[in-house]
Amino acid sequence: MKLNDLSEKLDLKAQTRIFDREISGVYISDMVSDVIANAKAGNLLVTVQIHNNVIAAANLVDIAGIVVTQGKAPAEDVVKMAEKAEITLFTTEMNRWQMATQLYEAGIR
């Protein structure tokens, strides 16, 4: 599934342009070192973290997009960094568990 399709299906709020990449799986973590060590290229990262290090780690791993949960809003510098790295950044009011359930029901694993 592509990021644009996922955005529409789950009513995610894009904080950046949507770089319409294919999602190859999901990785859920709030630890930057864990993302670097275990996430795979093309994964959708689900996290509650909203700082520049998350964007840097996502760029290093080649994450397809990031969903920030629990209604947290990234600062403008984080949004700009994601735009520059061409990583789509979404926000949602759902918590990580709810987001994981919605992704599973959408067929993304």
N, C-alpha and C positions, 0 to 999 in steps of 0.2 A: 504494500500500500504506500502511496505517496503522502508526503506531509500535508499537502493541500486537501486531499481527501480525508485524512485523519482529522484535520482542523474542523472541517465541516461536520463530520460524523459525530465528534465528541464536543463540539461547540467550544473549542479552545480559543483563547484570545491571543492573537499574534502581537508580539511586542516589537518585532522586526518585520522586514519583508519576508514572505514565505519563499524560501529557496526550495523548490519542489523536488526534493530528493526522495529516493525510495528508502523505506524503512526495512531493515533486515532483521530486526529484533528489538528487544527492550532491555535496558539495564537500569536498575533502580538502586541508587546509592546517594548518600549525603557526604561521603568521604572522597575528596579529590584523589588521594593516593589509590583508593580502591577503583575508581573510574579508570585511572591511568593503567593500572595493573590488569584489570579484568574486562572492561568494556571492549566491544568489537566495533570496527569501522562499520558505519551504517546503522548502528543502534540508535534508538530514541532514548535519551537519558531522562529519567524522571527523578526529580530532586526537590528539596526545599531550600537549597543553597542558592544565593543570588549575588555572588561576588565574582570579581574578575578571574580568580583562579579556576572557577568552574568552566568559564569560557576557554581559558588557556588549555585546560585538561581535555575538554571536548574537541578542541582544534587539534591537539596532539594525537588523539585517538581517531579522529575523523568521524565524530558523532554526526548523525544526520540532523538531529534537532534536539532541543531541550524543552521539557515541560516542567515549569516551576509550580509547585502545588501550594495548597493552603492559602490561596489568595495573596501570596507575597508578590510584591512588585519590584522588579529590578531597577536600580538607579540608572540614570541616563548614560553614564560612562560604561556600564555593563552592556546596555543595549547597543551602544556604538561599537563596542568591541566585538559583540556577536555579529553585527552587520558587517563589519570589516572582515571577519573570518568566514562570512557567508554561512552562519549557523542560525537556523530559525529558532527563535526563542518564544515560547508560548507560556501563558499563565492560565491557571484554573483555580477555582475555589475548592475543588475536590482535594482530599488528602491523598497520600501516596497509595494507600490501600484501595481507595475508591478508584483512583486512576488506573491501577494495575488491573482491577476487575473490568473496567470499561475497555481497556486495551485487549484483554483476553477475549472478551465478548466480541470485539471487533476483528478477532482473528490474528492479532499481533502477539507474538510470544518471544 
